[in-house]
């Protein structure tokens, strides 16, 4: 059973999603505006947050930024916007996924299951620490250290780095990375891997002067021993 927070000002949508989640065996909490949603997100421990972008009080992007400053709870954005830059802005702010309104409830439930599965895998993993150059990842503790400094990553950022480090010296294409991280039924933007690679490079490569992730043009990405 998972505890999920819905931050949505459209009462009918919030109630519909709430009933479906309860039917799936989850417990649900709701907030009708950005400020209430932020207060609940920071004062309670949720397994996942569904966050609308267009909210009264504080918009969803700002709510997300403030959550990310304190917690790594998986967040799926609910948005009526369909512009690529709006989606990229959400991912850059720390969202784990997004879905555009109007959406099919089956797709939303599938995305929720994937996000919860990733969170569960991160907390239950028992693999050994992996070190490449100045970067160490501990899947068991969900920790990353770069040049002796802890690095805060979202769940999807962590999973992407874990797979690349576990597959070091092997070039992984975007399709394989999407399948392993977001699932075979993922139907979002095909540049999502590039967005998260940019996140990792900003948090690790650029911040600590480490050239960890290499691009193989026309193929995909690789982390090589001796980086």
N, C-alpha and C positions, 0 to 999 in steps of 0.2 A: 504494500500500500504506500502511495506517495502523497506528499502534502504539496499542493499546488496553489499558487496565488494568481488570481486573474485581476489585472488592472485594466479596466475597460469602462468607459463612461456610457456606452450604449447598453442600456439595461437588458434589452432583448437578446443581444449577442452574448452578453455575460451570462445570462441565465441559461441560454441554450448550451453553451460550452460547459457551464457548471454541471448541468444535468448529465451530459455525456460523460464527463470525467468521473462523476459519482457512480454512474452506471459501470464504468470500467474499474471501479474499486478504489478510487482515490478520495482523499479528503480535500476539500476546496475552501479557500478563503477568497474574499473579493474586496476590491477597492474601486471607487467611482471616479477618483481624480488622481493626478500625479502626486500631490503632497501626501494623501492618505496611503497611496500605494508605496511610496518611498518609506514612510514611517513603518508600515507593516513589514516591508522587505528587510529593513535593517534591524527591527526588533524581534523578528521571528526567524526560525530556521525552516526554509522551504526547500523541497527537492527540485522545484522548477518554478519559474515565473513566466506567465503570459502577459506581455506588456504592450498595450496599444501605444502608438506614436502620438496621435492627435488627442491629447488629454487637456482638460482644464487645469489651471493652477500651474503645474510644471509639466512640460512636454515629455514624451517618452524617452527621447534621446538624453535629456538632462537627468531624468530619473535613472536611466541606465548608467550614465557616467558616475553618478553618486553611489550607486550600488557597487559598481566595479571598484571604487576606491576602498571599499570595505569587505566585499564578499565576492566569491567566484560562483555563486548559484547560477545554474544554467538559465538563460533568458531567451525566450523566443518572442520576437517582435510581431505584433499584429498591426498591419498598416494598410490604409487605402491607397497609399502612394505606390506607383509601379515604376518610377524612374530608377534607372540603375544607380545613380549617384545617391539617392535616398537609401537604397539597400546597402550600398558600400559604406555610407555614413554610419548606419546601424552596426554593421560588422566592425568598423573601425572603432566604434564606441564600446565594443565588447560583447555584442550580441552573439549568441551561439548559433542562431538561425533566425529566419523571418518567414512570414507567410502573408500574402497579399489578399486583402478582402476584395470581393467575396471569396470565401474558401470553402472547399468541401470538408466536412467534419472528419471524414476518413483520412484525408491528407494531414490535417492538423494532429489527429491522434497518432498517426504514424510518425510524424516529426517529434512529437512528445516522447513516444516510446524510444526512438533513437537517442534523443538527448538524455533520457533517464538511464538508458543502457550504458552510454558513455560515462555518465557520472558513476554508475555502479561499478563499471570496469576499472575506473580510476581508483576507487576506494578499496576494491577487492583484489587488485592485481598483486601477484606475488613474484614477479620477475626480479632479477638482480639489477643492481645499479649498472648503468651504461655510461661510459665516459669516452668522449671523443675530443681530443685536444683539451681545451679549457672549459668544456661544457660537460656537466654530469646530470643525468636524469634518473630519478628513482621512481619507477612506476608504482611501487608498493606504497610509498608515502606521498605520491603526487607532488614531488619536489623537483625543481630545476635549479642548478647552480651554474653561473657563468663567471669565470675568473674569480671564484671565491665569493660571489655575490648571489643571494637568492633572487630568482626571477619569478614574478607573478604572471601566470598564464591562465586564460580561460580554458574550459574543458576541451574545446575543439582545438585550440592552439596546442595544448598539451598532447592530445592524441596525435596530431600531425607531426609534432616533433618526435614523439615516441616511435612512431612507425618509421620515420626517416632514419632515426638513430639505430633502431633495431635492424634496419635493412641497409646499414651503412655500406658504402661501396657499390650499391645496386641502384641504378636509375629507376625511379618510380614515375609512371606517367600520371597525368591528372585523373583519368578515368579510374584507375586503380585506387588512388587516394580518396576520391569521392566515394567509391563503393565501400571502402573499408571504414571510413569515418562517418559519412552521412547516410550510408545504406544504398542498396540497389534501387530503391524506389524514389531516390532523391530527384526532384523535378525543379530545382531552383536554377540560379544563374551558373553557367559553366565556368565562370571565372572565380568561383568561390575559393578554390585552392590558391590562386594567385593572391587573393586578398589576404588569406591567412599566412601565406609565405611572407608577405610584406609586414604583417604584424610581428612575426617571429624575427625577421631581420631588424625591425625597429627596436625590439626589446632585447635582442642578443647581439646581433652582428654590429649594428650601428652604435649601440650604447657602450659596448665593451671592446670594440675594435677587433671582433672575431669574424672571419670569413667562413662561417659554418655551412650555410646552405648554398649549394651551387646550382645554377640553372643550366640544363642541357637543352639548348635551343631546339625547338621542334619536338622535344620528347617529354621532358619533365624535370624533376629535381633529384638531387643526390647529396648526401653527406659522406665525405670521404675521410678515412682514417688519416691521421697526420695533419688534420685541419688546424 
